[in-house]
Every structure is written in C-alpha cells, then in structure tokens.
Amino acid sequence: MTEMKLCKDCKHYRKDWCARITGYGNIFDMCFNPILNEADPVTGESKGLFCDTMRKFHGCEMEGKYFEARK
C-alpha cells in the first residue's frame, strides 16, 4: 500500500493562520499550484484555491496527482 500524500507536505500549500486562531481549523488552507490555478496576467501570481476543493473537484484527487514534496 502506498503512503498517502498530504497537502501539508506539498510545496504549493499555504496555511491560513487566521482560521486556525479563530477556531475554524484547516478548512481555509490554500493551494497555489501554478498548473491548476490561473495566474494573474499582470503579476504572474496564482490566485490559489482551497486545498479540499483542489482535491475533490480540480484534478488533484485523493491520490495527490499534483503533489510536489517540500525541499
């Protein structure tokens, strides 16, 4: 059996500290994967999407297809 790839171990993951401090937990953590997110044409920065949304609806799926380990 393969080891599950977690969003928190991915290099595109960003933790939302405000949600954690106010008691909402990790539901607002963001994924800034440039492959899956549209980049702003002016600045070149990706907008970011919620990690759970990326996993369920945008191709990353539960296997973590776009997972890249932190260095």
C-alpha positions as CSV (number, residue, x, y, z in Angstrom):
1,M,0.0,0.0,0.0
2,T,1.3,3.4,-0.9
3,E,1.7,6.2,1.6
4,M,-1.0,8.9,1.4
5,K,0.2,12.3,0.2
6,L,-0.9,15.1,2.4
7,C,-1.5,18.7,1.3
8,K,0.5,20.0,4.3
9,D,3.7,18.3,2.9
10,C,3.3,19.8,-0.6
11,K,5.3,22.8,-1.6
12,H,2.2,24.6,-3.0
13,Y,0.4,24.5,0.4
14,R,-0.1,27.7,2.4
15,K,-1.6,27.5,5.9
16,D,-4.3,30.0,6.9
17,W,-3.3,31.2,10.4
18,C,-6.3,33.5,10.9
19,A,-8.7,30.5,10.6
20,R,-6.6,28.4,13.0
21,I,-6.5,31.2,15.6
22,T,-10.3,31.8,15.4
23,G,-11.1,28.1,15.7
24,Y,-12.0,27.1,12.1
25,G,-9.1,24.7,11.7
26,N,-7.7,23.9,8.3
27,I,-10.7,24.4,6.1
28,F,-9.3,27.6,4.6
29,D,-5.8,26.4,3.8
30,M,-4.8,27.3,0.2
31,C,-3.1,25.5,-2.7
32,F,-1.1,27.7,-5.1
33,N,-0.2,25.1,-7.7
34,P,0.5,27.0,-10.9
35,I,-0.6,24.1,-13.1
36,L,-4.1,24.1,-11.7
37,N,-4.6,27.7,-10.9
38,E,-4.9,30.6,-13.3
39,A,-2.1,33.1,-13.0
40,D,-2.8,36.8,-12.9
41,P,-1.6,38.1,-16.3
42,V,-0.1,41.3,-14.9
43,T,1.8,40.0,-11.8
44,G,2.2,36.3,-12.8
45,E,1.0,35.2,-9.3
46,S,-1.5,32.4,-9.0
47,K,-4.8,33.1,-7.2
48,G,-4.9,29.9,-5.1
49,L,-7.8,27.6,-4.3
50,F,-8.8,25.8,-1.1
51,C,-6.9,22.6,-0.6
52,D,-10.1,20.5,-0.1
53,T,-11.6,21.9,-3.3
54,M,-8.5,21.1,-5.3
55,R,-8.5,17.5,-4.0
56,K,-12.2,17.0,-4.7
57,F,-13.0,18.9,-7.9
58,H,-9.9,20.1,-9.7
59,G,-7.9,17.1,-10.7
60,C,-5.5,16.6,-7.8
61,E,-7.9,14.0,-6.4
62,M,-7.3,11.9,-3.2
63,E,-4.1,10.4,-4.7
64,G,-2.5,13.8,-4.8
65,K,-1.6,13.7,-8.6
66,Y,-0.1,17.2,-8.5
67,F,1.8,16.7,-5.2
68,E,5.3,18.0,-5.0
69,A,7.3,17.4,-1.9
70,R,8.8,20.4,0.0
71,K,12.6,20.8,-0.3
